[in-house]
Amino acid sequence: MLVGGLGEILLTLGVVLLLFVVWQLWWTNLEADNTQNSALKAISQDFKPAQAGEKPPAVPKHPIEGKVWGVLYVPAFGDAYAKPIAEGVGMDVLDTVGVGHYPTTQMPGQVGNVALAGHRQTHGQVFWDMDKLKAGDKAYVQTAAGLYTYTYRSTEIVAPDRGDVLFPVPGEAGTKATEKLLTLTTCHPPFTTDLRMIVHLEETAFTPADKPFPEEIRELVKKTTDVGKG
């Protein structure tokens, strides 16, 4: 009887564990995808170019916590990859919107370092493919002002407490920035939080919202936010 009872307990625990894994790896991704799609639809209204006689839409220098202010496109992550960017890197942002902006770092277009965070797995796993980025790859950040193009520079694996990767000049405290960088951060290896994968990219172009966007990304941007001339 004791052996039978123990077996039933172990079986029950196994089922509970399996359900938890399913929730983590499938359901949280489904929920996050729905939230992100809703956020993309909402932000598209803020991205409409100004009409003749109107002031162009402004990009806030210091967005409020949780506000979605941009869209991240990374073709290396998939032909349809488009994720909303919200202010803040708390779980309330990363578990729902997906990509969060470190409030202490710069905004697109500013000299320094625009740093973004996202989950490697679960809750939309927005940075699952970050290890695929290589020389020549590009990432794009769309705001109400237009589209910023960033070109891959380097990847590094660091300890979780390496906050210096977020400095205006990554790794160099007190150094005056002269470049416009984009830094992506996520956990590493997959399914652990032991280390962090850091990818640095350099801004190589900017296209105003009322001008034709780069051909390689134009169709996806148009489909995502209905912005961009043909």
C-alpha positions in Angstrom: 0.0 0.0 0.0 2.8 2.4 0.9 4.6 1.8 -2.4 1.3 2.2 -4.3 0.6 5.5 -2.5 4.1 6.8 -3.2 3.7 5.9 -6.8 0.5 7.9 -7.1 2.1 10.9 -5.4 5.0 10.8 -7.8 2.7 10.4 -10.8 0.6 13.4 -9.6 3.8 15.5 -9.2 4.9 14.5 -12.6 1.7 15.6 -14.2 1.8 18.9 -12.3 5.4 19.5 -13.4 4.4 18.7 -17.0 1.5 21.2 -16.9 3.9 23.8 -15.5 6.4 23.3 -18.3 3.5 23.5 -20.9 2.4 26.8 -19.2 5.9 28.2 -19.3 6.9 27.2 -22.8 3.6 27.4 -24.6 0.9 29.4 -22.9 3.0 32.3 -21.8 4.2 32.7 -25.4 0.7 32.6 -26.7 -0.4 35.3 -24.2 2.6 37.5 -24.9 2.0 37.2 -28.7 -1.6 38.4 -28.3 -0.5 41.3 -26.1 2.3 42.3 -28.6 -0.1 42.2 -31.6 -2.5 44.5 -29.8 0.4 46.8 -28.9 1.5 47.0 -32.5 -2.0 47.9 -33.7 -2.2 50.6 -31.1 1.2 52.2 -31.7 0.5 52.3 -35.5 -1.9 55.2 -34.8 1.0 57.2 -33.2 3.2 56.6 -36.2 1.1 58.3 -38.9 3.2 60.9 -40.7 2.1 64.5 -40.2 -0.1 65.9 -42.9 0.6 69.2 -44.7 0.5 72.0 -42.2 0.7 69.7 -39.1 3.7 69.4 -36.7 5.6 66.1 -37.1 4.9 63.6 -34.3 7.3 64.0 -31.4 9.3 61.2 -29.8 9.4 61.7 -26.0 12.9 62.1 -24.5 11.8 60.3 -21.4 8.8 58.0 -22.0 6.7 57.0 -19.0 7.2 53.5 -17.5 5.3 50.9 -19.5 4.5 53.1 -22.5 5.1 51.5 -25.9 7.1 54.0 -28.1 8.7 51.9 -30.8 8.9 48.8 -32.9 12.0 46.5 -33.3 12.6 44.7 -36.5 15.3 42.1 -36.9 15.2 40.2 -40.2 17.7 37.6 -38.9 15.0 36.6 -36.4 12.4 35.9 -39.1 10.8 37.5 -42.1 7.9 38.7 -40.0 9.7 39.7 -36.8 8.3 42.9 -35.4 8.1 43.5 -31.7 6.8 46.5 -29.7 9.3 48.4 -27.5 8.1 49.7 -24.1 9.8 51.8 -21.5 11.2 49.8 -18.6 12.7 46.4 -18.0 10.5 45.1 -15.2 8.6 41.8 -15.5 5.4 43.8 -16.1 7.0 44.9 -19.4 9.1 41.9 -20.4 6.4 39.4 -19.7 3.8 41.2 -21.8 5.1 43.7 -24.3 8.3 41.6 -24.8 11.0 44.2 -25.5 11.9 46.7 -22.8 14.1 49.8 -22.9 16.5 50.5 -20.1 15.4 53.9 -18.8 18.9 55.0 -17.9 20.1 54.6 -21.5 19.7 56.8 -24.6 16.8 57.0 -27.0 17.1 56.3 -30.8 18.8 59.2 -32.6 20.8 60.3 -29.5 24.5 59.9 -29.2 25.2 57.0 -26.8 23.6 53.6 -26.3 20.0 52.6 -26.8 19.8 49.4 -24.7 16.9 46.9 -24.9 16.1 43.7 -22.9 14.0 40.7 -23.8 13.4 37.1 -22.7 15.3 34.3 -24.4 12.5 31.9 -23.8 8.9 32.1 -22.5 6.6 35.1 -22.5 7.1 35.6 -26.3 10.8 34.6 -26.3 11.5 37.7 -28.3 15.3 37.2 -28.2 15.4 33.4 -28.7 17.5 33.8 -31.9 19.9 36.4 -30.7 22.9 34.0 -31.2 22.1 34.0 -34.9 23.2 37.7 -35.4 26.4 38.0 -37.4 28.4 40.5 -39.4 26.3 42.3 -42.0 23.0 41.7 -40.2 20.8 44.7 -39.4 18.2 45.7 -36.8 15.7 48.5 -37.2 13.9 50.6 -34.6 10.8 52.5 -35.7 9.5 55.5 -33.8 7.1 58.3 -34.7 10.1 60.2 -36.1 11.1 57.5 -38.6 13.2 54.4 -39.0 16.7 53.9 -37.5 19.0 51.3 -39.1 21.6 49.5 -37.0 24.3 47.2 -38.3 25.8 44.3 -36.2 29.1 45.0 -34.5 29.8 42.3 -31.8 28.4 39.7 -29.4 29.7 39.0 -25.9 28.7 36.7 -23.0 29.0 38.4 -19.6 28.0 37.9 -15.9 24.5 39.2 -14.9 26.1 42.0 -12.9 28.0 43.6 -15.9 26.0 46.8 -16.0 28.8 48.5 -17.8 27.5 47.1 -21.1 24.7 49.7 -20.9 27.1 52.7 -20.6 27.0 55.3 -23.4 30.3 53.7 -24.5 29.8 50.0 -23.5 32.4 48.9 -20.9 34.0 52.3 -20.5 32.7 54.4 -17.5 33.1 58.1 -17.9 34.1 58.0 -21.6 32.3 60.6 -23.8 30.2 58.9 -26.4 30.6 59.8 -30.1 28.6 57.0 -31.7 25.0 56.0 -31.7 24.7 52.4 -30.6 22.0 49.8 -30.0 22.5 47.1 -27.4 20.3 44.0 -27.1 20.5 41.9 -23.8 19.0 38.5 -22.9 19.7 35.5 -20.7 22.2 32.8 -21.7 22.4 29.9 -22.2 18.8 29.1 -23.1 16.6 28.0 -20.2 18.9 29.5 -17.6 19.7 32.9 -16.1 23.3 32.2 -15.3 24.8 34.6 -17.9 23.8 37.4 -20.3 24.2 37.5 -24.1 25.0 41.1 -25.2 24.8 42.2 -28.9 26.0 45.6 -29.9 25.0 47.3 -33.2 25.9 50.7 -34.6 23.4 53.2 -36.1 24.2 53.5 -39.8 21.2 55.3 -41.2 18.0 57.2 -40.3 15.0 57.5 -42.6 12.3 60.2 -41.6 8.8 58.9 -41.4 7.7 60.8 -44.5 10.4 59.3 -46.7 10.7 55.9 -48.4 12.0 53.3 -45.9 14.9 50.9 -47.0 13.6 48.4 -49.5 14.6 45.4 -47.5 12.3 46.3 -44.6 9.7 48.5 -46.3 7.0 45.9 -46.8 7.1 44.6 -43.2 7.0 48.1 -41.8 4.1 49.0 -44.0 2.3 45.8 -42.9 3.0 46.3 -39.2 2.3 50.0 -38.7 0.9 51.1 -42.1 3.8 53.7 -42.4 6.3 54.1 -45.1 6.1 55.3 -48.7 6.4 52.8 -51.5 
